[in-house]
Amino acid sequence: MSTARREFLRQTLAATAGCALSAVSPWNRSYAAATGVPLRLATFRCDVTPPLGHSCCGGWITPVTAVDDPLEAIGLVLLGAGPPLVICAVDWTGLCNAAHVQWRQALAQAVGTTPDRVAVQCVHQHNAPFACLETQQLVQAQGDLPDVLDVDFFRRCLDAVARSAADAVPAARPLTHVACGQAQVEQVAGNRRVSRDAAGRIAAMRGSSCRDPQLRALPEGLIDPWLKTVAFYSGSDKIAACHYYATHPMSYYGDGRVSSDFAGLARKRRQDEEPGCRHVYFTGCAGNVAAGKYNDGSHEMRPVLVQRMYDGIVRSERDLQPAAIEQVDWRTVKILPPPRSTFSAAALQAQIDNKSAAGSTRGRAAYTLAWLRRLEQKVPVVLSALHVNGIRLLHLPGECFVEYQLRAQQLQPALFVATAAYGDGGTWYVPVKEEYPNGGYEVGVAFSDPDIDDLLSEGMTKILAPVTQTP
């Protein structure tokens, strides 16, 4: 390890080791009774469908040619537990670096809170925007690369989601009860990294769709089979339901036809059935999980996958048992993952400048350089968790492997832990350290060395821990 890298790691650990958890004491019923401050919940939704011609998935697939169903940003604003808290899901491929920070800032300003009390997670459909402002600047400077992002469209979406959240606050309803449930989803998720050689190294990948009968015949591999739901109530009225499941949410893509795909369509179907309850869907740690075992990529399979997801959502809500909310807390930890030791800003810029190279190669180098510059500026990644009674809603960055989600549950086995990944997408894939020697696509394009595993795991441990302080 070079002296420069040792110093970077030392600074990283120093920057994160003393990172405070929630600065606001946890809310509880006795405190509310004494102060007269009740909990309230507002919900918001706005359209974030890209216009015709907009790039999809970073510009590596066909840009928008049509809209099969709209993309949305949907969220909750929790009031009364200190400064407002916001949780938002966006039907985009990703929000990276400054783009993610600006979404959190816009929502914070809209509801009168601070950005560290806002979580924004993408659902990760691929016929959708993959927003990185720094990458857009890099590719625009080349003159011959497709745009990553229409910045004017991005600003319009920021304004729309902020306005939607602000307008929702006056209509917030008393929040009194919470419930949780789960159900197994049948024949959707399968691990992408199941084809291995004798040494355990990845031999082939089973993606979102797969037509190779040998790959499809392999076992599901490591997944989290449970779709988890956390529902919020105002008295006897269910007013919001958050659903969590770990798989890449694509049946087919790359044709320029915008869609929220099978996860979004299942949520929309449930929403139509319960217009008085705001349904929100979050993709869990799906960096190494997709539908390829059960999906051949045909158009006929999309409604089949929609039905399987919808059935899982309905079953997860079947036995909800609302309990009075006794305690609420919000915890955050900041991490600054060290970059891969092989990265060189000069080499990445040379790749971007190489006009004879494939556009996808140059585009990926631009995303990588944007991440490297972000780390040089020491802009951390924020992990957060909402505590409600014995429930934890965990928010993680990028394309985390499913092992992190399972590990989070193991950290607090007595609690109900629901995980949303695809927060700050600047990290790209986040493998667990054990998988780095095994190679494969996800490891090959990961932006961090194995050190990120320890930082992420330590952060999860801190923010999932039971509350010990009282107001």
Residue pairs with C-beta under 8 A, 6 or more apart in sequence:
1 341
2 341
5 338
5 341
8 338
9 338
9 451
11 336
11 378
12 335
12 336
12 337
12 338
12 455
15 334
15 336
15 378
15 380
16 333
16 334
16 335
16 336
16 380
16 455
16 459
19 333
19 334
21 331
21 332
21 333
21 462
21 463
22 329
22 330
22 331
22 332
24 81
24 82
24 83
24 330
25 82
25 469
25 470
25 471
26 81
26 327
26 328
26 329
26 387
26 467
26 469
26 470
26 471
27 37
27 39
27 80
27 81
27 82
27 327
27 328
27 329
27 471
28 326
28 327
28 328
28 470
28 471
29 324
29 325
29 326
29 327
31 37
31 470
31 471
32 38
32 39
32 80
37 80
38 80
38 174
38 175
39 78
39 79
39 80
39 81
39 174
39 175
39 176
39 325
39 328
40 78
40 79
40 80
40 172
40 173
40 174
40 175
41 76
41 77
41 78
41 79
41 172
41 173
41 175
41 232
41 234
41 239
41 240
42 76
42 77
42 79
42 165
42 168
42 169
42 171
42 172
42 173
43 74
43 75
43 76
43 77
43 168
43 239
43 240
43 278
44 74
44 75
44 76
44 77
44 161
44 164
44 165
44 167
44 168
45 72
45 73
45 74
45 75
45 164
45 278
46 72
46 73
46 157
46 160
46 161
46 163
46 164
47 70
47 71
47 72
47 160
48 71
48 72
48 73
48 90
48 91
48 92
48 129
48 157
48 160
48 161
49 67
49 70
49 71
49 258
50 56
50 64
50 71
50 128
50 129
50 150
50 153
50 258
51 64
51 150
51 153
52 64
52 65
52 66
53 63
53 64
54 63
54 64
54 129
54 150
54 153
55 63
55 64
55 129
55 130
55 146
55 147
55 148
55 149
55 150
56 62
56 63
56 64
56 93
56 126
56 127
56 128
56 129
56 130
56 253
56 254
56 256
56 258
57 93
57 126
57 127
57 128
57 130
57 253
58 93
58 130
58 132
58 135
58 148
58 363
58 364
58 367
59 130
59 139
59 145
59 146
59 147
59 148
59 359
59 363
60 359
60 360
60 363
61 126
61 127
61 253
61 254
61 256
62 254
62 255
62 256
63 146
63 256
64 127
64 256
64 258
65 255
65 256
65 257
66 256
66 257
66 258
67 257
67 258
67 259
68 257
68 258
68 259
69 258
69 259
69 260
69 264
69 265
69 268
70 258
70 260
71 90
71 91
71 92
71 125
71 128
71 258
71 260
71 264
72 90
72 91
72 260
72 264
73 88
73 89
73 90
73 91
73 157
73 160
73 161
73 164
74 88
74 89
74 278
74 279
74 280
75 86
75 87
75 88
75 89
75 107
75 161
75 165
75 280
76 86
76 87
76 88
76 232
76 240
76 242
76 278
76 280
77 84
77 85
77 86
77 111
77 165
77 168
77 169
77 172
78 84
78 85
78 86
78 87
78 175
78 328
78 386
79 169
79 172
80 175
81 328
81 329
81 330
82 117
82 330
83 112
83 113
83 114
83 117
84 111
84 112
84 113
84 117
84 169
85 113
85 117
85 118
85 330
85 386
86 107
86 108
86 111
86 113
86 117
86 118
86 119
86 165
87 118
87 119
87 121
87 242
87 280
87 386
87 393
87 395
88 103
88 107
88 118
88 119
88 120
88 121
88 161
88 165
89 121
89 122
89 123
89 280
89 281
89 282
89 420
90 103
90 120
90 121
90 122
90 123
91 122
91 123
91 125
91 128
91 260
91 264
92 122
92 123
92 124
92 125
92 128
92 129
92 130
92 131
93 122
93 124
93 125
93 126
93 128
93 129
93 130
93 425
94 122
94 124
94 130
94 131
94 132
94 398
94 422
94 425
95 103
95 120
95 122
95 131
95 424
95 425
96 130
96 131
96 132
96 134
96 135
96 367
96 370
96 371
96 424
96 425
96 426
97 132
97 133
97 134
97 370
97 371
97 374
97 379
97 424
97 425
97 426
98 132
98 133
98 134
98 374
99 131
99 132
99 133
99 149
99 154
100 120
100 423
100 424
100 425
100 426
101 115
101 379
101 424
102 133
102 158
103 118
103 120
103 158
103 161
104 115
104 118
104 119
104 120
104 382
105 115
106 158
106 159
106 161
106 162
107 118
107 120
107 161
107 162
107 165
108 114
108 115
108 117
108 118
109 162
110 161
110 162
110 163
110 165
110 166
111 165
111 166
111 169
116 332
116 382
116 384
117 330
117 332
119 384
119 386
119 395
119 420
119 423
120 423
121 282
121 283
121 395
121 420
121 421
121 422
121 423
122 283
122 422
122 423
122 425
123 249
123 260
123 263
123 264
123 281
123 282
123 283
123 422
124 248
124 249
124 283
124 286
124 399
124 422
125 249
125 250
125 253
125 259
125 260
125 261
125 263
125 264
126 208
126 250
126 253
126 254
127 250
127 253
127 254
127 255
127 256
127 257
127 258
127 259
127 261
128 258
129 149
129 153
129 154
130 148
130 149
130 425
131 148
131 149
131 154
132 148
132 149
132 367
132 370
132 425
132 426
133 149
133 151
133 154
134 370
134 373
134 374
135 148
135 149
135 363
135 366
135 367
135 370
136 147
136 148
136 149
136 151
138 352
138 366
138 369
138 370
139 145
139 146
139 147
139 148
139 352
139 362
139 363
139 366
140 147
142 352
142 353
142 355
142 362
144 355
145 359
145 362
145 363
145 366
146 359
146 363
148 363
148 366
173 234
173 237
173 239
174 234
174 235
175 232
175 233
175 234
175 239
175 325
176 233
176 234
176 235
176 324
176 325
177 232
177 233
177 235
177 322
177 323
177 324
177 325
178 230
178 231
178 232
178 233
178 322
178 323
178 325
178 388
178 389
178 391
179 230
179 231
179 233
179 320
179 321
179 322
179 323
180 228
180 229
180 230
180 231
180 320
180 391
180 416
180 418
181 228
181 229
181 231
181 316
181 317
181 318
181 319
181 320
182 226
182 227
182 228
182 229
182 316
183 226
183 227
183 312
183 315
183 316
183 318
184 225
184 226
184 227
184 312
184 315
185 225
185 226
185 227
185 245
185 308
185 309
185 311
185 312
186 308
186 311
186 312
187 294
187 308
188 245
188 247
188 291
188 294
188 305
188 308
188 309
188 312
189 220
189 223
189 224
189 225
189 245
189 246
189 247
189 286
189 289
189 290
189 291
190 206
190 220
190 221
190 223
190 289
190 290
190 291
190 292
190 293
190 294
191 206
191 220
191 221
191 222
191 223
191 288
191 289
191 402
192 205
192 206
192 207
192 288
192 289
192 290
192 292
192 442
193 202
193 205
193 221
193 288
193 435
193 438
193 440
193 442
194 206
194 215
194 218
194 219
194 220
194 221
195 202
195 203
195 204
195 205
195 206
195 215
195 218
196 202
196 203
196 438
197 203
200 437
200 438
201 437
201 438
201 439
201 440
202 438
202 439
202 440
202 441
202 443
204 212
204 215
205 440
205 441
206 212
206 215
206 216
206 218
206 290
206 292
206 293
207 248
207 290
207 292
208 248
208 250
208 251
208 252
208 253
208 290
208 291
208 292
208 295
208 297
209 250
209 251
209 252
209 291
209 292
209 295
209 296
209 297
209 301
210 216
210 292
210 293
210 295
210 296
210 297
211 296
211 297
215 292
215 293
216 292
216 293
216 294
216 296
218 293
220 293
222 288
222 402
222 403
222 406
223 246
223 247
223 289
223 402
224 245
224 246
224 284
224 285
224 289
224 402
224 405
224 406
226 245
227 243
227 244
227 245
227 309
227 312
227 313
227 315
227 316
228 243
228 244
228 245
228 316
228 416
228 418
229 241
229 242
229 243
229 244
229 313
229 316
229 317
229 320
229 418
230 241
230 242
230 244
230 388
230 391
230 393
230 416
230 418
231 238
231 240
231 241
231 242
231 277
231 317
231 320
231 322
232 238
232 239
232 240
232 241
233 239
233 322
236 322
237 276
238 274
238 276
238 277
238 320
239 276
239 277
239 278
240 277
240 278
240 279
240 280
241 270
241 274
241 277
241 278
241 279
241 280
241 317
242 280
242 281
242 282
242 393
242 418
243 267
243 279
243 280
243 281
243 282
243 313
243 316
244 281
244 282
244 283
244 284
244 418
244 419
244 420
245 263
245 281
245 283
245 284
245 309
245 312
246 283
246 284
246 285
246 286
246 289
246 402
246 405
246 419
246 421
247 263
247 283
247 284
247 286
247 289
247 290
247 291
248 283
248 286
248 289
248 290
248 291
249 261
249 262
249 263
249 264
249 283
249 286
250 261
250 262
250 290
250 291
251 261
251 262
251 291
251 295
251 297
251 301
251 302
251 305
252 297
252 298
252 299
252 301
252 302
253 261
259 265
260 267
260 268
261 302
262 291
262 302
262 305
262 306
262 309
263 281
263 283
263 309
264 281
265 302
265 306
266 281
266 306
266 307
266 309
266 310
266 312
266 313
267 279
267 280
267 281
267 313
269 306
269 310
270 279
270 310
270 313
270 314
271 277
271 278
271 279
279 313
282 418
282 420
283 420
283 421
283 422
284 402
284 405
284 418
284 419
284 420
284 421
285 396
285 400
285 401
285 402
285 403
285 404
285 405
285 419
285 421
286 399
286 402
286 421
286 422
287 398
287 399
287 400
287 401
287 402
287 421
287 429
287 430
287 431
287 442
288 401
288 402
288 431
288 435
288 442
289 402
291 305
294 305
295 301
295 305
323 389
325 388
325 389
326 389
327 387
327 388
327 389
327 467
328 386
328 387
328 388
329 386
329 387
329 467
330 384
330 385
330 386
330 387
331 384
331 385
331 387
331 462
331 463
332 382
332 383
332 384
332 385
332 463
333 382
333 383
333 384
333 459
333 462
333 463
334 380
334 381
334 382
334 383
335 380
335 381
335 383
335 452
335 455
335 456
335 459
336 375
336 378
336 380
336 381
336 455
337 375
337 381
337 427
337 447
337 448
337 451
337 452
337 455
337 456
338 375
338 448
338 449
338 451
338 452
339 371
339 372
339 375
339 447
339 448
339 449
340 446
340 447
340 448
340 449
341 449
343 368
343 372
343 447
345 369
345 372
345 373
348 365
348 366
348 368
348 369
348 372
349 365
349 369
351 357
351 361
351 362
351 365
352 362
352 365
352 366
352 369
354 362
364 445
367 428
368 447
370 426
371 426
371 427
371 428
371 447
374 426
381 397
381 423
381 424
381 426
381 427
382 423
382 424
383 394
383 395
383 396
383 397
383 423
383 456
383 459
383 460
383 463
384 394
384 395
384 463
385 392
385 393
385 394
385 395
385 463
385 464
386 392
386 393
387 467
390 414
390 415
390 416
391 415
391 416
391 417
391 418
392 408
392 412
392 415
392 416
392 417
392 418
392 464
393 418
393 420
394 408
394 417
394 418
394 419
394 420
394 460
394 463
394 464
395 420
395 423
396 404
396 419
396 420
396 421
396 423
396 430
396 456
396 460
397 421
397 422
397 423
397 424
397 425
397 426
397 427
397 430
398 421
398 422
398 423
398 424
398 425
398 426
398 427
398 428
398 429
398 430
399 421
399 422
399 425
399 427
399 428
399 429
399 430
399 442
400 421
400 430
400 456
401 429
401 430
401 431
401 432
401 435
401 442
403 432
404 419
404 421
404 430
404 432
404 456
404 457
404 460
405 419
405 421
407 457
407 460
408 417
408 419
408 460
408 464
409 417
411 417
411 460
411 461
411 464
412 464
412 465
412 466
415 464
415 466
417 464
426 447
427 447
427 448
427 452
428 445
428 446
428 447
429 442
429 443
429 445
429 446
429 447
430 446
430 448
430 452
430 456
431 442
431 443
431 446
431 450
431 453
432 453
433 450
433 451
433 453
433 454
435 442
435 443
436 443
436 446
436 449
436 450
